[in-house]
């Protein structure tokens, strides 16, 4: 649910960041649910997912806009099998080595996450537009 209309630019910045984090977190969890049927066949745990979340979003830069851009770019690269961080992690990270049974599953998970993320961000945009339309005052004719 979107927060009430912010009163200042600072408030708006906080609301935007909170809404973005909510969308990213929700889409991450929904992507896991979308992979329910085959997830346990391709992965033995979820530490790799948490590390991926941190690398792609949490540590993706300063400011919510740069984190979101970094997340989208990283997910797109992972879908194509061309993300350097994933490649390095598959070779050197013990959790990745232990938990990832099928590296192609990472791309599929990334695809689900990106699709869910775009849907969540679209919902936020649509709600904000609707809110702007509702709050806009129509001048009356004298």
C-alpha positions, 0 to 999 in steps of 0.5 A: 500500500502506498503511503499518504501524500508526502508534505515535503521533498524530503518526505517524498524522497523517503516515501519513494525509497521505502516504496522501492525497497518494498517492491524489490523485497516483494518481487524477490520473494515472489520470484522464489514462489514462482520457482517453487516447482523446480527450486529444490531440484536446482538449489540446496539452499538459499544463501546464494540468493541472499548473497545475490540480493546483497550484491545486486541491490543492497550493495548496488550503489548510493541512492535508491535510483542507482540501486534500482538501476544496478539491480535491473542491469545485474538481473538482465546480465544474470538472465543472459548468463553474463554477470561477472559477479555470479560467474566469480561466485560460482567459481569461488564462493563456498555457498554457491559451490555447495548450493547451486546444482544447476547454474542455469537456474540462477538465470531463470530465477533472475528472469522471474525476479525481474518480471515481478520487479517490473510489475511491482514498479508498474503498480507503484507508478499507476497508483501514484498517477491515480493519486495525482489525478484524484488530488488535482484540482479542477478550476471552476468557471465563474 
